Every structure is written in structure tokens, then in C-alpha cells.
């Protein structure tokens, strides 16, 4: 049965941002939306297709997927899609497929842009979503700032060629930028030293200014990889300084281009899977920061970035388990190694420690547990530490005898935590509800997860305590639309994007999963399943998902910026580093989280 105009109007009035438009505008735009029925499995558009319209789901479900076929978003009623491609270049960076029979309302692209121009609520809403940029390690379309080496080595024009040669040798580089009075004067390369000094027999005291390439070609950080490639090929050069506002900010070399193309999560996983020692793995995991920069620059969504980074940790763990068994011999009884924390949720970033445990078959003896499995746990945890996944400060690791136990003991742990939810029980349950099998016999976990979720969800006192515990991490909201920054210490005037940004949403996702007996561990998956199960309203769920996306992507972009500046990534961001626009939207995201915390706090399970 076709949709009538009054049905479409009523529906639009229930969807943001159309509900914020004047009533006469709502009536005027209603005829612009064309109903379209699609069948389950029908492709709405594929990657690379020109997007003809903005799509609004009236009923049914749609999934969008990336180039690897992995789900990017599961969308339901009142969700829109297609706006990112429309606002970027008009072409789809993801595919969209109907998960069920569905009815879509199509707003033609020209009308979408006209409404964006005419109505501020439309502009605010659709500009709120981060644009999907070209994905992956596409060298041709990546910005130069993601390719360049920051803080390039420099010398003065009066420096001798011998000094220049020594600097290049010490730093293992092939060029020096020549700087005078703060401005780039030229560049000298290994080829200059061999072709102009050695070949012509010039003295080693010759000043660099005599042999350098003066006023070399430069590019801005906003240039793209194809600009670098074309300039290098046309001029037969291998080094291009990067200048912004007259200041030297970086350099791109042929080696940088090669390295950029070589870094991919699949390649790192492959190398780790073939490694024979933890040290060999560490040489691979040392490239994770560069991968982080590349993935963020490629426009990948935060849950894709963290999933790919976590896959590397999973592979390292499984490889270490295999190496441990090679050293110690086959395990005497079945076991299961599980990750918790960010690895368990598949949400690792550039800053991660290790949180893990072992579940052993009940046939295990005390001697086997304190002997073989204690040695296996130490081998793997020590290896992970070598790889940069540092020991958990709270000792939530399989090397702790408390977390290396038979299945029956684990069941007693959860039963005790649920029946007597004291503060320690709440903390431990919060960690352990994020368990995810990594290597070994997964059958040891199936019954434990199912029975624990059921028992926990049915114990209202335990749920109430978990809700209360989840509200301990608050978004950093200050007065007068400002941020509540850290007041003293190393991170003064900054906000913690982990503990006050991402963690409150992680805690909410865990509560929704508990209330709905949902088995998902990943935070975004928990939120999506909570909406689908009716645990979380569609409007509240979409707002929280949008807020989560913005906060998590801001965190990753901050870490990537630190890596590009040759600094160690962290979670502390100074709001002053953001534009007014960015600060406004970040604060709006924190407000959404606070509102959902308030809602769950005043609803089921709140403790005074």
C-alpha cells in the first residue's frame, strides 16, 4: 500500500532535524520525499556509485559495509544514510543493502542541498556527522601531512659538507633542509655530496650553500599524495620539503611513500603470525602508531580503526600461545585465553595495556595450574609486554593466580559477585563482562557467558549496583557551555578523552547489554543491539551512537596528531586546540552522554 502524503508528513515530524523546521516548511518538503520499497538483500547503492538521494528509513533495516564487506552501520527506522557521500564528492564510500524488507524515503540530491542551504537545523544536523573520506592507504588521495616526516633535520648554509654528511650518517637520513633566518633556503642530499663534492674533488670544508639546491620545490601539508608523486616523477627528485606559512614543517621522501603504502593491518598480522620470537613481533607492533595515523587519515570510522588495531593484538596473543606450547609441550587439559578491557571489546587505540585471564578445564590439577599454566601465562604476558602491551597496573592478567582458574571457580566468582555486589565485585564484574575468547577451547566460555548474563540480569540489586558504579565516570562538562578540565598536574587544562569521554559510554553500553542479556562485547555493537532489543529508545540510541562516534573519533585524531608530531599518543586533549565549531559539537556530545546517564540513573536500578 503506497504511503500517503499525510503519513509522510507525520513521520517527518517525528524525525530530527525535520521536526525542528517550521510547520509550513514541513508541509512544503513532504512531497519532495519519494517512497521506495526494497526487498531484503537488495543493494541500494554500491561502493563507487553516484548517490542520487538522501535516504531516510521509514520502516525496516539497512546495513552499510566497507570495501572488505565488513558492516559499518546497522540502520533502522528514522535513520538516514547517504549524506556523507553526497557532501563529500557525490560517490559512495560504502555500500548500502537492505537487511529486511524496507520502505525508504528518498530526498533527491538537489533538494537535499537546497534544504541544507535554506534551513539551519538541516545544516547543523548533517554537518554534525563526520564526512567519510577516502579509505585505506590510498596514496594518491591522502594528504601530505599524513605522509611527511615531521621535524626534518636541518643545517645552516655555512655548515660544511663534512658536517652535513656526518649529520646524515648519524640520523640515517638522505637529505638535510638548509634553513636561514627561519626560512627554507635550500636542500642538500646524498646525491649532491657524491655528485658535486666527491666527483669534483671539492674540499670537505666547502659550505653547503655551494652545492645545495636553492629554492627547492615545496608543497603544503594540504597537498595530496598524487602531487608528491607527480612532482618527483616530473623533476626526477626524491625529496620534497613541506612548508606552511613560510615555515618548514616536514619533508616527504621516496622512502616515506614506500613506507606509507607498505603499512596495512593485514601485512602486520601476516608478519606477526610468522614471527618466532616476541622481539620479532615487537618490531612489527612498533609500526602500529604509523598504521593509526594512516587509518585515521584515510577516513576510516573509529570502530574500524580500533578493530584493525585489536586484530594485531589478538594475532600476537595467539602466536605467543603457540610458541608457549612449542616450548612447554601440549597443554595437559583444555584451556581458553580471554582478553578483557579494550582488547576484549575490540577497541584498542594507540595506548593500550594488557588485560587477560585463563579459564581451565575442571579436570586440571593444582600442580598443572600452578606449573604448566602459570608458565604459559608468564610466557604470553611477558611477550605481550615486549610487544608494547604493558602489564596491567591492576594485575588483571593471567599471571595472577586469581585469574588462572578452572571453569567451576570462574562460575563461583561470578555467582559471588552477582549475589553480593560490594564495590570490588562491581569493579571486577565490569571488567569481566567484557571478556572475549582469543585462543583455546571456546566451549569453556559459552555456558559461562549465557548463565552469567541470565543470572545478572535477573538480579535487580546487582543491576542497581552496576548502574550506580557506571555513573562514577562523568563527562567533562563545566558551567557556561565550557569544559571541566583537569585543574592541576601534568595534564592541567586538558580533558581526559578516555575516562571522561569514552568510558562513560562504554559503561552505558555494558549496562544496556546486561539489562537486555545481550552477548555483544564491542560498545557500538552493544548500543545497536540495545536499540534493536528495545532496551534503549531509537532516538536516544541514535543520539548516543552519534555522540560516541564524535568522541571516539576526536580521541583517535588527537592520538594521530601526536604521532605525526613524533610524540607518544595519549588521551589528554586541550579544548583550546579545537576550533569553536569542534568544541561546540564535542560539548553537545558530552551533553548527550550526560542525559543518557541521567535517564538510566533515574530509571531501572538506580541506587541513592
C-alpha positions in Angstrom: 0.0 0.0 0.0 1.6 3.3 -1.1 2.4 6.0 1.5 0.0 9.0 1.6 1.4 12.5 1.9 -0.1 12.9 5.4 1.6 9.7 6.5 5.0 11.0 5.3 4.3 14.4 7.0 3.5 12.8 10.3 6.6 10.7 10.0 8.9 13.6 9.2 7.5 15.4 12.3 8.9 12.6 14.4 12.4 12.7 12.9 15.2 15.2 13.6 16.0 17.6 12.0 12.7 17.8 10.2 10.8 18.2 13.5 12.7 21.4 14.1 11.5 23.0 10.9 8.6 25.4 10.8 5.2 23.7 10.1 4.8 25.3 6.7 8.3 24.2 5.7 7.4 20.6 6.9 4.4 20.6 4.6 6.4 22.1 1.7 9.2 19.4 1.9 6.8 16.4 2.3 6.2 16.0 -1.5 9.9 16.0 -2.1 10.4 12.6 -0.3 9.7 9.7 -2.7 8.7 6.4 -1.1 10.7 3.4 -2.3 10.2 -0.2 -1.3 13.2 -2.5 -1.3 13.4 -6.2 -0.6 15.8 -7.9 1.9 19.2 -8.3 0.3 18.6 -5.6 -2.3 21.6 -3.4 -2.9 20.6 0.3 -2.6 24.0 1.5 -3.8 27.5 0.0 -4.1 30.9 1.5 -3.4 31.7 4.0 -6.1 28.2 4.5 -7.2 26.9 8.1 -7.6 24.5 8.7 -4.8 21.2 10.1 -6.2 19.5 11.0 -3.0 19.5 11.2 0.8 17.8 8.1 2.2 15.5 8.1 5.3 14.3 4.7 6.6 10.6 4.7 7.2 10.5 1.0 8.1 12.8 -2.0 8.0 16.6 -2.2 8.4 19.6 -1.3 6.2 23.3 -2.3 6.7 26.2 -0.3 5.2 29.5 -2.1 4.5 33.1 -1.1 3.8 35.3 -2.3 0.9 36.1 -5.5 2.8 32.4 -6.3 3.2 32.5 -5.7 7.0 29.5 -3.9 8.5 30.0 -0.2 9.1 26.5 0.6 10.4 23.2 -1.2 11.1 20.4 1.3 10.5 16.8 1.2 11.4 13.7 3.4 11.3 14.3 7.2 11.3 18.0 6.7 10.4 19.4 8.5 7.4 22.2 7.4 5.1 23.9 8.7 2.0 24.5 12.2 3.4 28.3 11.7 3.8 28.8 10.7 0.2 26.6 13.5 -1.0 28.6 16.1 0.9 32.0 14.6 0.0 32.0 14.1 -3.7 28.7 12.5 -4.6 30.1 9.0 -4.7 29.5 6.2 -2.2 32.5 5.2 0.0 30.4 2.4 1.5 27.7 0.1 0.1 24.1 0.0 1.4 22.0 -3.1 1.4 18.5 -3.8 2.8 18.7 -6.3 5.8 15.0 -6.7 5.7 12.1 -5.6 3.5 12.1 -1.9 4.0 10.5 1.3 2.9 12.8 4.2 2.2 12.0 7.9 1.7 14.3 9.3 -1.0 15.2 13.0 -1.0 16.8 13.8 -4.3 20.3 15.2 -4.0 19.5 18.7 -5.5 16.6 19.1 -3.0 18.9 17.9 -0.1 21.4 20.6 -0.8 18.6 23.2 -1.3 17.2 22.3 2.1 20.6 22.4 3.7 21.1 25.9 2.4 17.6 27.1 3.4 17.3 25.6 6.9 19.8 26.0 9.8 18.5 22.8 11.6 19.3 20.8 8.5 22.8 22.3 8.3 23.6 21.7 11.9 22.3 18.2 11.9 24.0 16.9 8.7 27.3 18.8 9.3 27.4 17.1 12.7 28.3 13.8 11.1 31.9 13.3 10.2 32.5 13.0 6.5 33.7 9.7 5.2 37.0 10.4 3.5 38.8 8.1 1.0 39.5 4.9 2.8 42.6 2.8 3.4 46.2 3.5 2.3 45.2 5.3 -0.9 48.5 7.2 -1.5 47.1 9.2 -4.4 44.3 10.8 -2.3 45.9 11.0 1.1 47.0 14.4 2.4 50.7 15.2 2.5 50.6 15.8 6.3 49.9 12.1 6.8 52.9 11.2 4.7 55.6 13.6 5.8 58.2 13.2 8.4 57.7 15.9 11.0 60.6 18.0 12.4 63.0 17.4 9.5 66.8 17.6 10.1 68.3 21.0 9.1 71.5 22.8 8.8 72.7 26.4 8.2 74.0 27.5 4.8 77.5 28.0 6.3 77.7 24.4 7.5 80.4 22.4 5.8 79.7 19.4 3.5 81.5 17.2 6.0 79.2 18.4 8.8 76.2 17.7 6.6 77.5 14.2 5.7 78.1 13.4 9.4 74.6 14.5 10.3 73.0 12.4 7.6 75.1 9.4 8.7 74.2 9.8 12.4 70.5 10.3 11.7 70.3 7.6 9.0 68.7 10.1 6.5 69.4 11.0 2.9 68.8 14.8 2.9 69.1 18.0 5.0 66.9 21.1 4.7 69.1 24.2 4.7 67.4 26.9 6.8 68.4 30.6 7.1 66.7 33.1 9.4 63.9 30.6 9.9 63.1 30.2 6.2 63.9 27.3 3.9 66.9 28.3 1.7 67.6 25.0 0.0 68.1 21.3 0.3 71.2 19.1 0.2 71.1 15.3 -0.5 73.4 12.3 -0.5 73.3 12.6 -4.3 74.6 16.2 -4.0 77.5 15.0 -1.8 78.6 12.3 -4.2 78.0 14.1 -7.5 79.1 17.6 -6.5 81.7 17.0 -3.8 83.3 13.6 -4.3 83.1 13.5 -8.1 84.5 17.0 -8.4 87.1 16.7 -5.6 85.8 19.6 -3.6 87.3 20.1 -0.1 85.3 18.8 2.9 85.2 22.4 4.2 83.1 23.5 1.3 79.9 25.3 2.6 76.6 23.6 2.0 75.4 26.7 0.3 77.8 26.0 -2.6 76.2 22.6 -3.5 72.6 22.8 -2.2 69.6 23.0 -4.5 68.5 26.6 -3.7 64.8 27.4 -3.5 63.6 23.8 -4.0 60.1 22.9 -5.0 57.9 22.7 -1.9 54.4 21.6 -1.1 51.8 22.5 1.6 50.6 20.0 4.2 47.2 20.2 2.5 48.5 18.8 -0.8 47.8 15.2 -1.6 49.9 12.2 -2.4 49.5 12.5 -6.2 51.0 16.0 -6.0 54.1 14.4 -4.5 54.3 11.6 -7.0 53.8 13.9 -10.0 56.5 16.4 -8.7 59.0 13.7 -8.0 58.5 12.0 -11.4 58.5 15.2 -13.4 61.6 16.6 -11.8 63.4 13.3 -11.0 63.8 14.1 -7.4 63.3 12.0 -4.2 62.8 14.7 -1.5 60.2 17.4 -1.2 60.2 19.9 1.8 56.7 20.7 3.2 56.2 24.4 4.0 53.3 26.1 5.7 53.1 29.9 6.2 56.7 30.2 5.1 57.8 27.7 7.9 59.4 24.3 7.2 57.1 21.8 8.9 58.2 18.5 7.3 59.7 16.6 4.4 58.4 13.7 2.2 60.9 11.3 0.7 60.5 8.3 -1.6 61.1 6.1 1.5 58.1 7.8 3.2 55.9 6.9 0.1 57.1 3.3 0.2 56.5 3.0 3.9 53.1 4.5 3.6 52.0 2.0 1.0 53.5 -0.9 2.9 51.7 -0.3 6.2 48.5 -2.2 6.5 46.9 -4.2 9.2 46.8 -7.3 7.1 50.6 -7.1 6.5 51.3 -6.6 10.2 49.0 -9.6 11.1 50.8 -11.7 8.5 54.3 -10.8 9.8 53.3 -11.5 13.4 51.8 -14.8 12.5 55.1 -15.9 11.1 57.3 -14.5 13.9 59.4 -16.9 16.0 60.1 -14.6 19.0 58.4 -11.8 20.9 61.2 -9.5 19.8 60.4 -10.1 16.2 56.7 -9.3 16.9 57.8 -6.1 18.7 59.5 -4.9 15.6 56.1 -5.3 13.8 53.9 -3.8 16.6 56.2 -0.7 16.6 54.6 0.2 13.3 51.1 0.4 14.9 51.3 4.2 15.5 52.0 4.8 11.8 49.1 2.5 11.0 46.9 4.5 13.3 47.8 7.7 11.5 47.2 6.1 8.2 43.8 4.7 9.1 42.6 7.9 10.7 43.8 10.0 7.7 42.1 7.5 5.4 38.7 8.4 6.9 38.1 5.0 8.5 35.4 5.0 11.2 36.7 4.7 14.7 35.3 1.2 15.3 37.1 0.1 12.1 40.4 1.6 13.2 40.2 0.1 16.7 39.1 -3.3 15.3 42.0 -3.5 13.0 44.5 -2.5 15.7 42.9 -5.0 18.1 43.3 -7.7 15.5 47.0 -7.2 15.6 47.0 -7.7 19.4 44.8 -10.8 19.0 47.2 -12.3 16.5 50.2 -11.6 18.7 48.5 -13.3 21.6 47.6 -16.4 19.6 51.1 -16.6 18.2 52.6 -16.3 21.7 50.3 -19.1 22.9 51.5 -21.3 20.0 55.1 -20.5 20.8 54.4 -21.3 24.5 53.1 -24.7 23.6 56.1 -25.3 21.4 58.3 -24.6 24.4 56.3 -26.2 27.2 54.6 -29.0 25.2 50.9 -29.6 24.6 48.5 -28.4 27.3 47.6 -31.1 29.8 43.9 -30.1 29.7 41.8 -27.8 27.5 42.1 -24.1 28.3 40.9 -20.7 27.0 42.8 -17.5 26.9 40.5 -14.5 27.1 41.0 -10.8 26.8 39.1 -8.1 28.7 39.2 -4.4 28.8 39.7 -2.6 25.5 41.1 -5.7 23.7 38.1 -7.7 24.8 35.8 -5.0 23.4 38.0 -4.7 20.2 38.5 -1.1 21.0 42.3 -0.7 21.3 43.9 2.5 20.2 47.5 3.8 20.2 47.5 3.5 24.0 46.8 0.0 25.4 48.0 -2.2 28.3 47.0 -5.9 28.6 44.0 -7.3 30.5 43.6 -11.1 30.2 42.8 -14.3 32.0 42.7 -18.1 31.7 39.8 -20.5 32.1 40.9 -24.1 32.6 39.0 -27.3 32.2 37.8 -28.6 35.5 40.0 -31.7 35.1 43.1 -29.6 35.8 45.1 -30.4 38.9 46.6 -27.8 41.2 50.1 -28.8 40.1 49.1 -28.3 36.4 47.5 -24.9 37.2 50.5 -23.6 39.2 53.0 -25.3 37.0 52.3 -25.6 33.3 49.6 -22.9 33.0 51.5 -20.5 35.3 54.5 -20.8 32.9 52.3 -20.4 29.9 50.7 -17.3 31.3 54.0 -15.8 32.1 55.4 -16.6 28.7 52.5 -14.9 26.9 52.2 -11.9 29.2 55.9 -11.3 29.1 55.8 -11.5 25.3 52.9 -9.1 25.1 54.8 -6.6 27.3 57.8 -6.9 24.9 55.4 -6.0 22.1 54.3 -2.9 23.8 51.1 -4.2 25.5 52.3 -3.3 29.0 51.5 -5.1 32.2 48.1 -4.2 33.7 48.6 -1.8 36.6 45.7 -3.6 38.4 47.2 -7.0 37.8 44.2 -8.2 35.8 46.3 -10.7 34.0 46.5 -14.5 33.6 49.8 -14.4 35.5 47.8 -13.6 38.7 46.8 -17.0 40.1 43.3 -15.5 40.9 42.7 -15.1 37.1 44.0 -18.5 36.1 41.4 -20.9 37.4 39.2 -23.9 36.4 35.7 -23.1 34.9 34.0 -24.1 38.2 35.9 -21.5 40.1 35.1 -18.8 37.5 31.4 -19.7 37.9 31.7 -19.3 41.6 33.4 -15.9 41.1 30.5 -14.6 39.0 27.9 -16.1 41.3 29.5 -14.3 44.3 29.8 -11.0 42.5 26.2 -11.1 41.5 24.8 -12.2 44.8 27.0 -9.9 46.9 27.7 -6.9 44.8 30.2 -5.0 47.0 32.4 -2.3 45.4 35.1 -4.8 44.5 32.5 -7.1 42.9 31.1 -4.2 40.8 34.6 -3.3 39.6 35.5 -6.9 38.8 32.2 -7.7 37.1 32.6 -4.5 35.0 35.9 -5.8 33.7 34.9 -9.4 33.3 31.7 -8.7 31.4 33.9 -7.6 28.6 35.6 -11.0 28.2 36.2 -12.2 24.7 37.9 -15.6 23.8 41.2 -15.2 22.0 42.8 -18.7 21.8 42.0 -22.2 23.0 38.7 -24.1 23.6 35.9 -21.6 23.3 33.4 -24.2 24.6 34.7 -23.3 28.1 33.1 -19.8 27.7 29.8 -20.5 26.1 27.9 -21.8 29.1 29.6 -19.3 31.4 28.6 -16.3 29.4 25.0 -17.4 28.9 24.4 -18.4 32.5 26.1 -15.3 33.9 24.1 -12.9 31.8 20.9 -14.5 32.8 21.7 -14.6 36.5 22.9 -11.0 36.5 20.0 -9.5 34.5 17.5 -11.2 36.8 19.1 -9.8 40.0 17.7 -6.3 40.3 20.0 -5.5 43.3 23.1 -6.4 41.3 21.9 -4.4 38.3 21.2 -1.4 40.5 24.8 -1.6 41.9 26.2 -1.9 38.4 24.2 1.2 37.3 25.4 3.1 40.2 29.0 2.1 39.5 28.7 3.0 35.8 27.8 6.6 36.8 31.2 7.2 38.5 32.8 8.4 35.2 31.2 11.7 34.3 31.6 13.7 31.0 33.8 16.8 31.5 31.0 19.4 31.4 31.6 22.7 33.0 29.5 25.8 33.5 28.5 28.3 30.8 28.9 25.8 28.0 32.5 25.1 28.9 34.5 22.0 29.7 35.5 20.8 33.2 39.3 20.5 32.6 41.9 18.9 34.8 42.9 21.6 37.4 46.5 20.7 38.2 49.4 18.4 37.4 50.9 17.3 34.1 47.5 17.5 32.2 46.3 20.8 33.6 43.6 22.5 31.4 43.1 19.3 29.4 40.2 16.8 29.3 40.6 13.0 29.6 39.1 11.6 26.4 39.3 8.1 27.8 38.0 8.2 31.4 35.6 11.1 30.9 34.9 10.7 27.2 34.8 7.1 26.0 34.5 5.2 29.3 31.1 6.7 30.3 29.7 5.4 27.0 31.4 2.0 27.5 29.8 1.8 30.9 26.4 2.6 29.5 26.8 0.0 26.7 27.6 -2.6 29.3 24.5 -1.8 31.4 22.3 -2.0 28.3 23.8 -5.3 27.4 23.2 -6.6 30.9 19.6 -5.4 31.0 18.9 -7.0 27.6 21.0 -10.1 28.1 22.9 -9.2 25.0 26.1 -11.1 24.2 27.9 -8.4 22.2 31.1 -7.1 23.9 32.0 -4.2 21.5 30.5 -0.9 22.7 29.0 0.2 19.4 27.6 -3.3 18.8 26.0 -3.2 22.3 24.4 0.1 21.7 23.0 -1.0 18.3 21.7 -4.3 19.8 20.2 -2.4 22.7 18.2 -0.3 20.3 17.1 -3.3 18.4 16.1 -5.1 21.6 14.1 -2.2 22.8 16.4 -1.7 25.8 17.3 1.8 24.5 14.9 4.0 22.6 15.7 4.6 18.9 16.1 8.4 19.4 18.2 8.0 22.5 20.2 5.3 20.9 20.9 7.2 17.7 21.9 10.3 19.7 24.3 8.2 21.9 25.8 6.5 18.8 26.4 9.9 17.2 27.9 11.2 20.5 30.1 8.1 20.8 31.3 8.4 17.2 32.3 12.0 17.7 34.1 11.5 21.0 35.9 8.3 19.8 37.0 9.9 16.5 38.2 13.0 18.3 40.3 10.8 20.6 41.8 8.9 17.6 42.5 12.1 15.7 44.2 13.6 18.8 46.4 10.5 19.1 47.2 10.5 15.4 48.2 14.2 15.6 50.7 13.4 18.4 52.2 10.5 16.4 52.7 12.8 13.4 54.4 15.3 15.8 56.8 12.4 16.8 55.2 12.4 20.3 53.8 9.5 22.3 50.0 9.2 21.9 47.8 9.8 24.9 44.2 10.6 25.8 44.6 14.1 27.1 43.3 16.9 24.9 43.4 20.7 25.5 40.0 22.1 24.3 41.9 25.2 23.2 43.4 23.0 20.4 40.0 22.7 18.9 38.1 25.2 16.8 34.9 26.8 18.1 32.9 24.5 15.9 34.7 21.4 17.1 34.4 22.4 20.8 30.7 23.1 20.4 29.9 19.7 18.9 32.2 17.9 21.3 30.4 19.5 24.2 27.0 18.6 22.6 28.2 15.0 22.5 29.1 15.1 26.2 25.6 16.5 26.9 24.0 13.6 25.2 26.1 11.2 27.3 25.1 13.0 30.5 21.5 12.9 29.5 21.6 9.2 29.0 23.4 8.7 32.3 20.7 10.7 34.0 18.0 8.6 32.3 19.4 5.3 33.3 20.2 6.6 36.8 16.6 7.7 37.4 15.1 4.5 35.8 15.6 0.9 36.5 18.3 0.0 39.0 19.3 3.4 40.4 20.8 3.5 43.9 20.6 6.6 46.0 
